Amino acid sequence: MELNASIGSKVRTARQAKRLTTIQLAEMVGISQAQISRLEMGKQGFRTSTLTRIANALEYPPSYFLNGEAISDVDLAMVNAEFKTFVETAASAFIRGEQATLKVPVRV
């Protein structure tokens, strides 16, 4: 897959996982909705500054779009659920004044 198409696919997946429209992302980044669509379809190359603004808006490191693997909504929901459980367990232990041994979920 061509680099622009690969990056665009990851941007689309991340945007959809955040439940944002192309219009909303475009407004957050300061570019047009048409440009977001072209970028996601791989029909336009990414400038470093644009990719950085998109990554910041989607709360991802820019490197994710260059070398990370695409994530699905199911994977994202699973990670979010595991993280929520992790935080709730730590918070409960802290409130009770206890030490807790927590296992950090790791995906390979």
C-alpha positions as CSV (number, residue, x, y, z in Angstrom):
1,M,0.0,0.0,0.0
2,E,1.3,3.4,-0.9
3,L,2.4,5.5,2.1
4,N,-0.2,8.3,1.6
5,A,-3.0,5.7,1.4
6,S,-1.6,3.9,4.5
7,I,-1.5,7.1,6.5
8,G,-4.9,8.2,5.2
9,S,-6.5,4.8,6.2
10,K,-5.0,5.2,9.7
11,V,-6.3,8.8,10.0
12,R,-9.8,7.6,8.9
13,T,-9.8,4.7,11.4
14,A,-8.6,7.0,14.3
15,R,-11.2,9.7,13.3
16,Q,-14.0,7.2,13.3
17,A,-12.9,5.7,16.6
18,K,-13.2,9.2,18.1
19,R,-16.7,9.5,16.5
20,L,-15.7,12.6,14.6
21,T,-17.0,13.6,11.1
22,T,-14.6,14.8,8.5
23,I,-16.1,18.3,9.0
24,Q,-15.4,18.2,12.7
25,L,-11.8,17.1,12.2
26,A,-11.3,19.7,9.5
27,E,-12.4,22.4,11.8
28,M,-10.1,21.2,14.6
29,V,-7.1,21.1,12.2
30,G,-7.9,24.2,10.3
31,I,-8.2,22.7,6.8
32,S,-11.2,22.0,4.6
33,Q,-13.4,19.0,4.8
34,A,-12.5,18.2,1.2
35,Q,-8.8,18.1,2.1
36,I,-9.5,15.7,4.9
37,S,-11.4,13.4,2.5
38,R,-8.6,13.6,0.0
39,L,-6.0,12.8,2.6
40,E,-7.9,9.9,4.0
41,M,-8.4,8.4,0.5
42,G,-4.6,8.7,-0.2
43,K,-5.3,11.1,-3.1
44,Q,-3.2,13.9,-1.5
45,G,0.1,13.8,0.3
46,F,0.6,14.9,3.9
47,R,2.7,17.8,5.0
48,T,4.5,17.2,8.2
49,S,2.7,20.2,9.8
50,T,-0.8,18.9,8.7
51,L,-0.1,15.4,9.9
52,T,1.1,16.8,13.3
53,R,-2.1,18.9,13.7
54,I,-4.3,15.9,12.7
55,A,-2.4,13.6,15.2
56,N,-2.8,16.2,17.9
57,A,-6.6,16.6,17.2
58,L,-7.0,12.8,17.3
59,E,-4.8,12.5,20.4
60,Y,-2.2,10.2,18.7
61,P,1.5,10.6,18.3
62,P,2.3,11.5,14.7
63,S,4.6,8.5,14.5
64,Y,1.5,6.2,14.9
65,F,0.3,7.3,11.4
66,L,3.7,6.6,9.9
67,N,4.6,3.2,11.4
68,G,1.7,2.0,13.6
69,E,-0.8,-0.6,12.8
70,A,-4.3,0.4,12.0
71,I,-6.7,-0.2,14.9
72,S,-10.3,-1.2,14.7
73,D,-13.2,0.2,16.8
74,V,-13.3,-3.2,18.6
75,D,-9.6,-3.1,19.5
76,L,-10.0,0.5,20.7
77,A,-13.1,-0.3,22.8
78,M,-11.2,-3.3,24.3
79,V,-8.2,-1.2,25.2
80,N,-10.4,1.5,26.7
81,A,-12.3,-1.0,28.8
82,E,-9.0,-2.5,30.1
83,F,-7.6,0.9,30.9
84,K,-10.8,1.9,32.7
85,T,-10.6,-1.2,34.8
86,F,-7.0,-0.5,35.5
87,V,-7.7,3.1,36.6
88,E,-10.7,2.1,38.7
89,T,-8.7,-0.5,40.6
90,A,-5.9,1.9,41.3
91,A,-8.3,4.6,42.4
92,S,-10.1,2.2,44.7
93,A,-6.9,1.1,46.3
94,F,-5.7,4.6,46.7
95,I,-9.0,5.7,48.4
96,R,-8.8,2.8,50.8
97,G,-5.1,3.7,51.6
98,E,-4.0,0.3,50.3
99,Q,-1.2,-0.7,48.0
100,A,-2.4,-2.5,45.0
101,T,-0.5,-4.7,42.6
102,L,-1.8,-3.9,39.2
103,K,-1.1,-5.7,36.0
104,V,-0.8,-3.3,33.1
105,P,-2.5,-4.8,30.0
106,V,0.0,-5.2,27.2
107,R,-0.9,-6.0,23.6
108,V,1.5,-7.6,21.3
